[in-house]
Amino acid sequence: MLNHHPMPEVLADYASGSLSLSHALCVAAHLEHCAHCRQMSDTLVHVGAQLFESQSLQLHGDSIDEGLKQKVFSMLDDETLQLDSAPVSISDQPASKPTSNGKAYKVPRCLSQFIKGSFDSLEWVRVSPSIKIATLCRDKDGSQVALSRVQPGGKMPHHAHTGDELTLVLEGSFSDVDGIYRKGDFILRNSGDRHKPVVTKDAECICLMVLDAPIQFTGFFTRWLNPILRHNHAFG
């Protein structure tokens, strides 16, 4: 059971098409794992269509009128709203593709344009004995989309975030001071957050990451890596 989901406001932006490409990829990957958020997203699209039909939108710059936003969320709370869409069936899920360690991992459909084959087909860069990184793309706003792959029991150095970071657990699980995160969980870290992720010992952990800005190591023995991180902007 998933315990960490995008905020309703994030799902509303996703449903309206106003999220950046990088952030939309992370939300889309979560929706492939979460029937609840998938239904919520479909509901938001349905509600938005109803509102377009019933009234003209009042636009202020690039944002939707606050009154309209409140109306959308009030409609979401209406228990009488019926949804026609059904959860994605098993046959709709991405096919399992074996990796070098013999395990069959499912590459999310939304990432198929970047991953041709299995995760092993990517150009992984080893940044420590237990951690590898593969960059998928860079958004026009400067955000970076990457995958991290950490061996069982691997530890990420203690670090601070200099910008927002979205993380979607694709395989395995990890924990930090705030709890444990499993396959399909969606995590948002804000600028200024600090933590030290540790992968559980039962399996490797693969995560999709969207970094608006590079992280900054805070440990005495790892601070020397910060200029490299700023240059490559490929670690989370």
C-alpha positions as CSV (number, residue, x, y, z in Angstrom):
1,M,0.0,0.0,0.0
2,L,1.4,3.4,-1.0
3,N,1.7,6.0,1.8
4,H,3.1,9.0,-0.1
5,H,1.2,10.8,-2.9
6,P,1.3,14.1,-4.8
7,M,-0.7,16.9,-3.2
8,P,-4.1,17.6,-4.8
9,E,-2.8,20.9,-6.1
10,V,0.0,19.0,-8.0
11,L,-2.5,16.5,-9.4
12,A,-4.7,19.5,-10.5
13,D,-1.8,21.1,-12.3
14,Y,-0.9,17.7,-13.9
15,A,-4.5,17.2,-15.1
16,S,-4.6,20.7,-16.6
17,G,-1.3,20.3,-18.4
18,S,0.4,23.1,-16.5
19,L,3.2,21.1,-14.9
20,S,6.6,21.2,-16.4
21,L,7.7,18.2,-18.4
22,S,10.1,17.0,-15.7
23,H,7.5,17.2,-12.9
24,A,4.8,15.7,-15.1
25,L,7.0,12.7,-15.8
26,C,7.4,12.0,-12.0
27,V,3.6,12.3,-11.5
28,A,2.9,10.1,-14.5
29,A,5.2,7.4,-13.1
30,H,3.3,7.6,-9.8
31,L,0.0,7.2,-11.5
32,E,1.1,4.0,-13.0
33,H,1.4,2.6,-9.5
34,C,-1.5,4.3,-7.7
35,A,-5.1,3.6,-8.7
36,H,-6.3,6.2,-6.1
37,C,-4.3,9.1,-7.6
38,R,-5.1,7.9,-11.1
39,Q,-8.8,8.1,-10.3
40,M,-8.3,11.6,-8.8
41,S,-6.5,12.7,-11.9
42,D,-9.3,11.4,-14.1
43,T,-11.8,13.2,-11.9
44,L,-10.0,16.5,-12.2
45,V,-10.0,16.2,-16.0
46,H,-13.8,15.4,-15.8
47,V,-14.4,18.4,-13.5
48,G,-12.3,20.7,-15.6
49,A,-14.3,19.7,-18.7
50,Q,-17.6,20.5,-16.8
51,L,-16.3,23.9,-15.8
52,F,-15.3,24.8,-19.3
53,E,-18.7,24.0,-20.5
54,S,-20.5,25.9,-17.7
55,Q,-18.6,29.1,-17.5
56,S,-15.8,31.2,-19.1
57,L,-12.5,31.2,-17.3
58,Q,-11.2,34.3,-15.7
59,L,-7.5,34.5,-16.3
60,H,-5.0,36.6,-14.5
61,G,-1.6,36.4,-16.2
62,D,-0.7,32.7,-16.4
63,S,-2.8,31.6,-13.4
64,I,-6.5,30.5,-13.1
65,D,-8.8,32.6,-10.9
66,E,-8.6,31.6,-7.3
67,G,-12.4,31.3,-7.0
68,L,-12.4,28.8,-9.9
69,K,-9.7,26.7,-8.2
70,Q,-11.8,26.6,-5.0
71,K,-14.8,25.5,-7.0
72,V,-12.8,22.7,-8.5
73,F,-11.8,21.3,-5.1
74,S,-15.3,21.7,-3.7
75,M,-16.5,19.6,-6.6
76,L,-13.9,17.0,-5.8
77,D,-15.4,16.7,-2.3
78,D,-18.9,16.1,-3.8
79,E,-19.6,12.4,-3.1
80,T,-22.3,12.3,-5.8
81,L,-19.7,12.8,-8.6
82,Q,-19.5,9.6,-10.6
83,L,-16.4,8.7,-12.6
84,D,-16.7,6.6,-15.8
85,S,-13.0,5.6,-16.0
86,A,-11.8,2.3,-14.7
87,P,-8.4,1.5,-13.1
88,V,-5.7,0.4,-15.5
89,S,-5.8,-3.3,-16.0
90,I,-2.8,-5.7,-15.7
91,S,-2.5,-5.9,-19.4
92,D,-2.0,-2.2,-19.6
93,Q,1.1,-2.3,-17.4
94,P,4.6,-2.0,-18.9
95,A,6.2,-5.3,-19.7
96,S,8.8,-6.8,-17.3
97,K,12.3,-6.7,-18.7
98,P,15.2,-8.7,-17.1
99,T,18.2,-6.8,-15.8
100,S,21.8,-7.9,-15.3
101,N,21.0,-9.2,-11.8
102,G,18.3,-11.5,-13.1
103,K,15.4,-9.5,-11.7
104,A,12.5,-8.4,-13.9
105,Y,11.8,-4.7,-13.5
106,K,9.0,-2.8,-15.1
107,V,10.1,0.4,-16.9
108,P,7.3,3.0,-16.5
109,R,5.5,3.7,-19.8
110,C,6.1,7.4,-19.4
111,L,9.9,6.8,-19.4
112,S,9.9,4.5,-22.5
113,Q,11.0,7.4,-24.7
114,F,14.2,7.6,-22.6
115,I,14.8,4.0,-21.8
116,K,15.1,1.6,-24.7
117,G,15.0,-1.8,-23.2
118,S,15.7,-2.4,-19.5
119,F,17.3,-0.2,-16.9
120,D,20.7,-1.9,-17.8
121,S,20.6,-0.2,-21.2
122,L,21.3,3.2,-19.6
123,E,24.7,4.8,-19.3
124,W,25.1,4.5,-15.5
125,V,27.8,6.6,-13.8
126,R,29.2,5.3,-10.5
127,V,29.5,8.0,-7.9
128,S,30.4,5.7,-5.0
129,P,30.9,2.0,-4.4
130,S,27.1,1.6,-3.9
131,I,25.5,4.4,-5.9
132,K,25.0,4.8,-9.6
133,I,23.3,7.7,-11.5
134,A,21.8,7.9,-15.0
135,T,20.6,11.2,-16.5
136,L,17.6,10.9,-18.7
137,C,17.0,14.5,-19.8
138,R,17.1,18.2,-18.9
139,D,14.0,20.3,-18.9
140,K,14.0,23.8,-20.5
141,D,13.6,25.3,-17.0
142,G,16.9,23.7,-15.9
143,S,15.4,20.8,-14.0
144,Q,17.2,17.5,-14.4
145,V,15.5,14.1,-14.7
146,A,17.7,11.2,-13.6
147,L,17.6,7.7,-12.1
148,S,19.5,6.7,-9.0
149,R,20.4,3.0,-8.4
150,V,21.7,2.1,-4.9
151,Q,22.8,-1.3,-3.8
152,P,21.0,-3.1,-0.8
153,G,22.0,-1.3,2.4
154,G,23.6,1.6,0.5
155,K,23.7,5.0,2.2
156,M,23.4,8.4,0.5
157,P,25.6,11.0,2.2
158,H,23.9,13.5,4.4
159,H,22.9,16.4,2.2
160,A,20.8,19.6,1.9
161,H,18.5,20.6,-1.0
162,T,19.2,23.9,-2.7
163,G,16.0,23.5,-4.8
164,D,12.9,21.3,-4.9
165,E,13.3,17.6,-5.6
166,L,10.7,15.1,-6.6
167,T,11.4,11.4,-6.1
168,L,9.4,8.4,-7.2
169,V,10.5,5.0,-5.9
170,L,10.5,2.6,-8.9
171,E,12.0,-0.5,-7.3
172,G,13.0,-1.4,-3.7
173,S,12.7,0.9,-0.8
174,F,14.7,3.4,1.3
175,S,14.2,5.3,4.6
176,D,15.3,8.6,6.2
177,V,14.5,10.4,9.4
178,D,10.9,11.0,8.2
179,G,10.0,7.4,7.4
180,I,10.2,4.6,4.9
181,Y,9.4,4.9,1.2
182,R,8.4,1.9,-1.0
183,K,7.8,1.2,-4.6
184,G,5.4,3.8,-6.1
185,D,5.8,6.3,-3.3
186,F,6.0,10.0,-4.4
187,I,8.2,12.2,-2.2
188,L,8.6,16.0,-2.4
189,R,11.7,17.7,-0.8
190,N,11.8,21.4,-0.6
191,S,14.7,23.8,-0.7
192,G,16.4,23.7,2.7
193,D,15.4,20.1,3.5
194,R,18.2,17.9,4.9
195,H,18.3,14.1,5.1
196,K,20.4,11.0,4.7
197,P,18.6,8.3,2.8
198,V,19.4,4.6,3.5
199,V,18.3,1.8,1.3
200,T,16.9,-1.3,2.9
201,K,19.1,-4.4,3.0
202,D,16.7,-6.7,1.2
203,A,17.0,-5.3,-2.4
204,E,18.6,-2.6,-4.5
205,C,16.6,0.7,-4.8
206,I,16.0,2.5,-8.1
207,C,14.4,5.9,-8.0
208,L,13.3,8.5,-10.5
209,M,14.4,12.0,-9.5
210,V,13.6,15.5,-10.7
211,L,16.1,18.1,-9.4
212,D,15.4,21.7,-9.8
213,A,18.9,22.5,-8.4
214,P,21.8,20.4,-7.3
215,I,22.0,19.0,-3.8
216,Q,24.8,20.1,-1.4
217,F,26.7,17.6,0.7
218,T,27.0,18.7,4.4
219,G,29.4,16.1,5.7
220,F,33.0,16.9,6.5
221,F,34.4,14.2,4.2
222,T,31.9,14.8,1.3
223,R,31.8,18.6,0.9
224,W,34.7,18.4,-1.6
225,L,32.2,16.8,-4.0
226,N,29.8,19.8,-4.1
227,P,31.6,21.6,-7.0
228,I,31.3,18.4,-9.0
229,L,27.6,18.2,-8.2
230,R,27.0,21.8,-9.3
231,H,28.8,21.1,-12.5
232,N,27.0,17.9,-13.4
233,H,23.7,18.6,-11.7
234,A,23.1,14.8,-11.8
235,F,22.8,13.6,-8.2
236,G,20.0,13.5,-5.7
